[in-house]
Amino acid sequence: MVRHPGSDSELQLFEVRLEPNSVAAPHAHASDEIMVVVDGEMWFGAQRCGPGTSVYIPGNTLYGFKAGPNGARFMNFRPLRDGTYVTSDQLTSSRAARPTS
């Protein structure tokens, strides 16, 4: 659910509900983001994040997560509207294509 859609100059805020044990494959977004767990739990690797936990993820950082056995609900804050979704393969390819100095 989008709470504040954001724009090129305004903050973005949306809510995400995850089904029990659902998995978000490794991916990245162009913008920095802060995720705040509201209900349930999320796992980032071996790190459990319960209600009230926040996670800061810099832009273009590859990450994935898994919802707990009762699912999860989190709020996602971004500095601007950002609908990007970059897969692990896309991020790896773009990094390999960069010229080196």
FIMI-447214 format. One line per 10 residues: their letters; for each residue x, y, z of C-alpha. Coordinates in steps of 0.05 Angstrom, whole numbers, padded with zeros to 5 digits. Example, Ala and Ser with C-alpha at 12.3 -4.5 7.8 and 13.67 -1.06 7.14 Angstrom:
<rs>
AS = 00246 -00090 00156 ~ 00273 -00021 00143;
</rs>
This chain:
<rs>
MVRHPGSDSE = 00000 00000 00000 ~ 00029 00067 -00020 ~ 00024 00119 00035 ~ 00064 00174 00001 ~ 00081 00162 -00073 ~ 00140 00209 -00074 ~ 00167 00246 -00134 ~ 00233 00271 -00161 ~ 00236 00318 -00100 ~ 00191 00285 -00048;
LQLFEVRLEP = 00199 00227 00000 ~ 00167 00159 -00015 ~ 00134 00115 00037 ~ 00098 00049 00026 ~ 00076 -00011 00066 ~ 00090 -00083 00046 ~ 00056 -00146 00073 ~ 00092 -00212 00064 ~ 00061 -00281 00066 ~ 00090 -00331 00116;
NSVAAPHAHA = 00159 -00356 00096 ~ 00158 -00316 00031 ~ 00226 -00300 00001 ~ 00250 -00237 -00035 ~ 00307 -00258 -00081 ~ 00371 -00217 -00079 ~ 00360 -00150 -00114 ~ 00378 -00076 -00109 ~ 00345 -00008 -00118 ~ 00376 00056 -00143;
SDEIMVVVDG = 00358 00096 -00080 ~ 00377 00087 -00007 ~ 00321 00058 00035 ~ 00301 00045 00106 ~ 00256 -00014 00122 ~ 00220 -00016 00189 ~ 00188 -00081 00211 ~ 00118 -00067 00239 ~ 00091 -00138 00249 ~ 00120 -00208 00245;
EMWFGAQRCG = 00192 -00219 00229 ~ 00241 -00215 00172 ~ 00306 -00251 00163 ~ 00366 -00219 00127 ~ 00412 -00279 00124 ~ 00421 -00302 00197 ~ 00397 -00235 00225 ~ 00326 -00236 00253 ~ 00289 -00170 00252 ~ 00226 -00165 00294;
PGTSVYIPGN = 00176 -00109 00304 ~ 00209 -00042 00314 ~ 00273 -00063 00279 ~ 00298 -00018 00223 ~ 00347 -00035 00168 ~ 00384 00016 00126 ~ 00403 -00007 00056 ~ 00446 00039 00012 ~ 00425 00046 -00061 ~ 00454 -00005 -00109;
TLYGFKAGPN = 00466 -00054 -00053 ~ 00447 -00126 -00066 ~ 00402 -00156 -00012 ~ 00346 -00206 -00001 ~ 00303 -00228 00057 ~ 00253 -00279 00081 ~ 00189 -00269 00121 ~ 00180 -00308 00186 ~ 00130 -00365 00197 ~ 00074 -00315 00211;
GARFMNFRPL = 00092 -00268 00154 ~ 00114 -00196 00162 ~ 00092 -00125 00150 ~ 00142 -00069 00140 ~ 00145 00004 00120 ~ 00194 00025 00067 ~ 00222 00096 00065 ~ 00261 00124 00005 ~ 00287 00195 -00007 ~ 00251 00200 -00075;
RDGTYVTSDQ = 00202 00159 -00115 ~ 00241 00097 -00137 ~ 00209 00040 -00175 ~ 00274 00008 -00195 ~ 00285 -00066 -00184 ~ 00353 -00093 -00205 ~ 00365 -00168 -00202 ~ 00430 -00198 -00179 ~ 00449 -00216 -00252 ~ 00433 -00145 -00276;
LTSSRAARPT = 00474 -00113 -00220 ~ 00533 -00160 -00233 ~ 00530 -00145 -00308 ~ 00528 -00070 -00299 ~ 00587 -00072 -00251 ~ 00627 -00115 -00300 ~ 00612 -00067 -00357 ~ 00641 -00006 -00320 ~ 00708 00018 -00346 ~ 00766 00012 -00298;
S = 00819 00065 -00289;
</rs>
